[in-house]
Amino acid sequence: MKNETKQKHPANTLVILGTGGTIAGRAPLASDNVGYVAGQVGIGDLVAAVPTLNDLALDVEQVVQIDSKDMGFSVWKTLLARVAFHLERPDVTSIVITHGTDTLEETAFFLQTVLRPSKPVVMTCAMRPSTALMPDGPQNLHDAVVVARHTGAQGVVVVCAGSIHSAIDVTKMHTYQVDAFDSGDAGPLGRVEQGEVRLFRNWPTACEAGPFHTVACQQIESVGNLPYVALLTSHADADGNVVRALSSYFLAHPEHPLCGIVVAGTGNGTVHGRLETALCEAQALGIRVVRTSRCARGRVLTHSKQLLSEVSSLSPVKARIALALDLLAESAINEQTNSLPA
């Protein structure tokens, strides 16, 4: 891991961590906003391209350099460790992370759920590569720093196209427009306007004891992988073949068990009858099954006739992470219980 430190200051330091993505992408032609290769420009060069950052006390570090479509737990674990390290530093007031847009909402949710940082951790991105005629990355990075330095800011948030989104609510809603993110029914936390923050609602919940949730962070550091949770979708003509195939495979490979299934249901989390039957069979085997909705807005409302009792109002990809983290916490509790003397 290379630390591209721009300056060192004893106090009021802002850390900028780079992970790649479109914001660090390059294309052969300035007119090409889609045929680029992500993760090509170093974080030091991205920072140097924003003149408003020149006089700030910054530590700049390249954590990884990837296309965020390839994001996974091993990178999350590395990023989590670096964020935790900098949050513990008394001279660091805030952290900015550059990230690809494809899985930004998942990384943001993971970091907020595990860390619940009392200092601001601001994630930003771009929908156009750095070589575009009018790249959006520099403005987004500038705005992210504005939010990171705002008095009272806390938790993990996402800044894109002038909007500030909570890590819990943010979702990528468009394939190529620069204003690609939305916070659903909750709406954005606020806006960045002419270098100032206009806040609409409260910052994400933060840990009250210390700069972040150390126990949850230590649980992540202690494992090689999250418990395996599959993500399926209910749709017309859905059946239970995939569920039964997954169950059979993992029953035959107990060293890599299928621990949970999230099903993105239609409407209010409804599930095709054939798929629901197979999910109930998996549930009877001890596999936790959670229903959510494939709809972009609204939440799943429970009722007495449902066969799959666990529901989530998170998006399907965030519900998968939440279930995996919940299963990990359960496993840690069980291990502690089993280790107690009889």
C-alpha positions as CSV (number, residue, x, y, z in Angstrom):
1,M,0.0,0.0,0.0
2,K,1.5,3.3,-1.1
3,N,1.0,6.4,1.0
4,E,1.1,9.4,-1.3
5,T,1.3,12.0,1.5
6,K,0.9,15.5,0.2
7,Q,1.5,17.3,3.5
8,K,1.8,16.5,7.2
9,H,0.2,18.7,9.8
10,P,-0.2,18.1,13.6
11,A,-3.9,19.0,13.6
12,N,-6.9,19.5,11.4
13,T,-5.7,17.0,8.8
14,L,-8.1,15.7,6.1
15,V,-7.3,12.3,4.7
16,I,-8.2,11.4,1.1
17,L,-8.2,7.7,0.2
18,G,-8.3,6.5,-3.4
19,T,-9.9,3.2,-4.5
20,G,-10.1,3.7,-8.3
21,G,-13.3,3.9,-10.2
22,T,-14.5,6.1,-13.1
23,I,-13.3,9.2,-11.3
24,A,-9.8,7.7,-11.9
25,G,-10.6,6.4,-15.4
26,R,-9.1,7.2,-18.8
27,A,-10.5,7.0,-22.3
28,P,-8.7,7.3,-25.6
29,L,-10.9,10.2,-26.7
30,A,-12.1,13.1,-24.7
31,S,-15.6,12.7,-26.3
32,D,-15.9,9.1,-25.0
33,N,-17.7,8.9,-21.6
34,V,-18.4,5.2,-21.6
35,G,-15.5,3.4,-23.4
36,Y,-12.9,4.1,-20.7
37,V,-10.8,2.0,-18.4
38,A,-11.5,2.7,-14.7
39,G,-8.9,3.1,-12.0
40,Q,-6.0,4.5,-14.0
41,V,-5.2,7.8,-12.4
42,G,-3.6,8.0,-9.0
43,I,-5.3,9.7,-6.1
44,G,-2.4,12.2,-5.9
45,D,-3.1,13.3,-9.5
46,L,-6.8,13.6,-8.8
47,V,-6.2,15.8,-5.8
48,A,-3.7,18.0,-7.8
49,A,-6.4,18.6,-10.4
50,V,-8.6,20.4,-7.9
51,P,-6.9,23.8,-7.1
52,T,-9.1,24.6,-4.2
53,L,-7.4,21.8,-2.2
54,N,-3.9,23.2,-2.6
55,D,-3.7,25.0,0.7
56,L,-5.4,22.4,2.9
57,A,-3.7,20.0,5.3
58,L,-4.1,16.7,3.5
59,D,-2.8,13.2,3.7
60,V,-3.4,11.4,0.4
61,E,-3.3,7.6,0.2
62,Q,-3.9,5.1,-2.6
63,V,-5.6,2.1,-0.9
64,V,-6.5,0.1,-4.1
65,Q,-6.9,0.9,-7.8
66,I,-9.8,-1.0,-9.2
67,D,-13.0,-0.8,-11.2
68,S,-15.7,-0.9,-8.5
69,K,-17.8,-3.5,-10.4
70,D,-15.1,-5.9,-9.1
71,M,-15.5,-4.8,-5.4
72,G,-15.5,-7.5,-2.8
73,F,-14.9,-8.3,0.9
74,S,-11.1,-8.4,0.6
75,V,-11.1,-4.8,-0.5
76,W,-13.7,-3.8,2.0
77,K,-11.5,-5.3,4.7
78,T,-8.5,-3.4,3.6
79,L,-10.4,-0.1,3.2
80,L,-12.0,-0.6,6.6
81,A,-8.6,-1.0,8.3
82,R,-7.3,2.1,6.6
83,V,-10.3,4.2,7.6
84,A,-10.2,2.9,11.2
85,F,-6.5,3.7,11.4
86,H,-7.1,7.3,10.3
87,L,-10.2,7.8,12.4
88,E,-8.1,6.9,15.5
89,R,-5.6,9.6,14.7
90,P,-6.3,12.7,16.9
91,D,-5.0,15.0,14.2
92,V,-7.5,13.8,11.6
93,T,-10.8,15.6,11.5
94,S,-12.4,13.8,8.5
95,I,-11.9,11.3,5.6
96,V,-12.8,11.5,1.9
97,I,-12.9,8.3,-0.2
98,T,-12.9,8.3,-4.0
99,H,-14.8,5.3,-5.3
100,G,-16.4,3.9,-8.5
101,T,-20.2,4.4,-8.8
102,D,-21.2,0.8,-9.5
103,T,-20.9,-0.5,-6.0
104,L,-20.5,2.8,-4.1
105,E,-23.8,2.3,-2.3
106,E,-22.7,-1.1,-1.0
107,T,-19.3,0.1,0.2
108,A,-20.9,3.1,1.9
109,F,-23.5,0.9,3.6
110,F,-20.8,-1.5,4.8
111,L,-18.6,1.2,6.2
112,Q,-21.5,3.0,8.0
113,T,-23.0,-0.2,9.4
114,V,-19.6,-1.5,10.7
115,L,-18.0,1.7,11.8
116,R,-20.7,4.2,12.6
117,P,-17.9,6.8,12.7
118,S,-18.2,9.9,14.8
119,K,-16.1,11.8,12.3
120,P,-17.3,12.4,8.8
121,V,-16.3,9.8,6.2
122,V,-17.4,11.3,2.8
123,M,-17.4,9.1,-0.3
124,T,-17.4,10.6,-3.8
125,C,-17.2,9.5,-7.4
126,A,-17.7,10.5,-11.0
127,M,-19.9,9.4,-13.9
128,R,-17.4,10.6,-16.5
129,P,-13.7,9.6,-16.7
130,S,-10.9,12.1,-15.9
131,T,-10.2,12.5,-19.6
132,A,-13.8,13.7,-20.5
133,L,-14.4,17.1,-22.1
134,M,-16.2,18.1,-18.9
135,P,-15.2,15.6,-16.1
136,D,-17.5,15.7,-13.1
137,G,-14.9,14.2,-10.7
138,P,-13.1,17.5,-9.8
139,Q,-16.3,19.2,-8.7
140,N,-17.5,16.2,-6.8
141,L,-14.1,15.9,-5.0
142,H,-14.2,19.6,-4.1
143,D,-17.8,19.2,-2.8
144,A,-16.9,16.1,-0.8
145,V,-14.1,18.1,0.9
146,V,-16.6,20.9,1.7
147,V,-18.9,18.4,3.4
148,A,-16.0,16.7,5.2
149,R,-14.9,20.0,6.7
150,H,-18.5,21.0,7.7
151,T,-18.9,21.6,11.5
152,G,-21.0,18.8,13.0
153,A,-20.7,16.4,10.1
154,Q,-20.5,12.7,11.1
155,G,-21.0,9.2,9.7
156,V,-20.6,7.9,6.2
157,V,-22.2,9.9,3.4
158,V,-22.0,10.1,-0.3
159,V,-21.6,13.3,-2.3
160,C,-22.3,13.4,-6.0
161,A,-23.6,16.2,-8.3
162,G,-24.1,18.6,-5.4
163,S,-26.3,16.2,-3.3
164,I,-25.4,14.7,0.0
165,H,-26.8,11.2,0.6
166,S,-26.9,9.0,3.7
167,A,-25.0,5.7,3.3
168,I,-28.2,3.9,4.5
169,D,-30.5,5.4,1.8
170,V,-28.3,6.1,-1.2
171,T,-28.9,4.1,-4.4
172,K,-27.5,4.5,-8.0
173,M,-30.6,5.2,-10.1
174,H,-29.1,6.0,-13.6
175,T,-26.7,4.3,-15.8
176,Y,-24.8,7.4,-17.2
177,Q,-26.2,10.8,-16.1
178,V,-23.9,12.7,-13.8
179,D,-26.8,13.0,-11.2
180,A,-27.0,9.3,-10.9
181,F,-27.8,8.8,-7.2
182,D,-31.0,9.1,-5.2
183,S,-32.1,8.6,-1.6
184,G,-35.6,7.3,-2.3
185,D,-38.4,8.4,0.0
186,A,-36.0,9.8,2.6
187,G,-34.5,12.3,0.2
188,P,-30.9,13.6,0.4
189,L,-29.4,14.8,3.6
190,G,-28.6,18.1,2.0
191,R,-26.9,20.0,-0.8
192,V,-23.6,21.7,-1.5
193,E,-24.2,25.2,-2.8
194,Q,-21.4,27.6,-3.6
195,G,-19.1,25.9,-1.3
196,E,-21.5,25.7,1.6
197,V,-23.6,22.9,3.1
198,R,-27.4,23.3,3.3
199,L,-28.7,20.5,5.5
200,F,-32.2,19.0,5.2
201,R,-32.1,16.3,7.9
202,N,-29.8,14.7,10.4
203,W,-26.4,13.1,9.8
204,P,-26.1,9.3,10.0
205,T,-26.1,7.8,13.5
206,A,-22.6,7.7,15.0
207,C,-20.9,5.6,17.7
208,E,-21.0,7.5,21.0
209,A,-17.9,5.8,22.5
210,G,-14.8,6.7,20.5
211,P,-14.3,7.5,16.9
212,F,-15.9,4.3,15.6
213,H,-17.5,0.9,16.7
214,T,-14.3,-1.0,17.6
215,V,-16.0,-4.3,18.4
216,A,-17.7,-4.6,15.0
217,C,-14.5,-3.5,13.3
218,Q,-12.5,-6.2,15.1
219,Q,-15.1,-8.9,14.1
220,I,-14.4,-8.0,10.4
221,E,-10.7,-8.0,10.9
222,S,-10.9,-11.5,12.4
223,V,-12.5,-13.3,9.5
224,G,-11.4,-14.1,5.9
225,N,-14.9,-13.9,4.4
226,L,-18.4,-12.8,5.4
227,P,-21.0,-15.6,5.8
228,Y,-22.3,-16.5,2.3
229,V,-25.6,-14.9,1.5
230,A,-27.2,-15.4,-2.0
231,L,-29.3,-12.7,-3.7
232,L,-32.2,-13.8,-5.8
233,T,-35.1,-12.0,-7.6
234,S,-38.7,-13.0,-7.9
235,H,-40.2,-12.5,-11.3
236,A,-42.8,-13.9,-13.7
237,D,-42.2,-17.7,-14.3
238,A,-39.8,-17.9,-11.3
239,D,-39.3,-21.3,-9.8
240,G,-37.3,-22.9,-7.0
241,N,-34.6,-24.6,-9.1
242,V,-31.8,-22.1,-8.2
243,V,-32.7,-22.3,-4.5
244,R,-32.7,-26.1,-4.5
245,A,-29.4,-26.2,-6.5
246,L,-27.8,-23.8,-4.1
247,S,-29.0,-25.7,-1.1
248,S,-27.8,-29.0,-2.5
249,Y,-24.4,-27.7,-3.4
250,F,-23.7,-26.1,-0.1
251,L,-25.0,-29.1,1.8
252,A,-22.4,-31.1,-0.1
253,H,-19.7,-28.6,0.8
254,P,-20.2,-27.8,4.6
255,E,-16.9,-26.0,4.7
256,H,-18.5,-23.2,2.6
257,P,-22.1,-23.2,3.9
258,L,-25.0,-21.2,2.4
259,C,-26.0,-19.2,5.4
260,G,-28.7,-16.9,4.0
261,I,-30.8,-15.9,1.1
262,V,-32.1,-12.5,0.3
263,V,-35.0,-12.5,-2.2
264,A,-35.9,-9.3,-4.0
265,G,-39.7,-9.7,-4.2
266,T,-42.2,-8.0,-6.4
267,G,-44.2,-5.1,-5.0
268,N,-44.6,-5.4,-1.3
269,G,-41.9,-8.2,-1.1
270,T,-44.3,-10.7,-2.6
271,V,-42.6,-13.9,-4.0
272,H,-43.8,-16.3,-6.8
273,G,-45.4,-19.3,-5.3
274,R,-42.9,-21.9,-6.7
275,L,-40.0,-19.8,-5.5
276,E,-41.6,-19.3,-2.1
277,T,-42.0,-23.0,-1.6
278,A,-38.3,-23.6,-2.3
279,L,-37.3,-20.8,0.0
280,C,-39.5,-22.3,2.8
281,E,-37.6,-25.6,2.3
282,A,-34.3,-23.7,2.6
283,Q,-35.6,-22.0,5.7
284,A,-36.4,-25.4,7.2
285,L,-32.8,-26.4,6.6
286,G,-31.6,-23.6,8.9
287,I,-30.8,-21.1,6.1
288,R,-32.0,-17.6,7.0
289,V,-34.3,-16.1,4.3
290,V,-35.0,-12.4,4.1
291,R,-37.5,-10.7,1.8
292,T,-37.1,-7.3,0.4
293,S,-38.5,-5.5,-2.7
294,R,-37.1,-5.0,-6.1
295,C,-39.1,-1.7,-6.2
296,A,-36.9,1.5,-6.0
297,R,-39.2,3.2,-3.5
298,G,-41.3,2.3,-0.5
299,R,-40.7,-0.4,2.1
300,V,-41.9,-3.9,2.8
301,L,-45.0,-4.0,5.1
302,T,-45.6,-7.2,7.0
303,H,-48.8,-9.1,7.3
304,S,-50.0,-12.2,9.1
305,K,-50.3,-14.5,6.0
306,Q,-46.6,-14.4,4.9
307,L,-44.7,-17.7,5.0
308,L,-41.2,-16.0,5.0
309,S,-41.2,-14.0,8.2
310,E,-38.0,-12.0,7.9
311,V,-38.3,-8.8,5.9
312,S,-36.0,-5.8,5.2
313,S,-36.8,-2.3,3.9
314,L,-33.3,-2.0,2.6
315,S,-32.5,-2.3,-1.1
316,P,-31.7,-6.0,-2.1
317,V,-27.9,-5.4,-2.3
318,K,-27.8,-3.7,1.1
319,A,-30.1,-6.3,2.6
320,R,-27.5,-8.9,1.5
321,I,-24.8,-7.1,3.4
322,A,-26.9,-6.5,6.5
323,L,-27.8,-10.2,6.7
324,A,-24.2,-11.3,6.3
325,L,-23.1,-8.9,9.0
326,D,-25.9,-10.0,11.3
327,L,-24.9,-13.7,10.7
328,L,-21.3,-12.8,11.5
329,A,-22.4,-11.1,14.8
330,E,-24.5,-14.2,15.7
331,S,-21.6,-16.5,15.0
332,A,-19.3,-14.4,17.3
333,I,-22.0,-14.5,20.1
334,N,-22.3,-18.3,19.7
335,E,-18.5,-18.8,19.9
336,Q,-18.4,-16.7,23.1
337,T,-21.2,-18.7,24.6
338,N,-19.7,-22.0,23.7
339,S,-16.3,-21.0,25.1
340,L,-17.8,-20.3,28.6
341,P,-17.1,-23.0,31.2
342,A,-19.9,-25.5,31.8
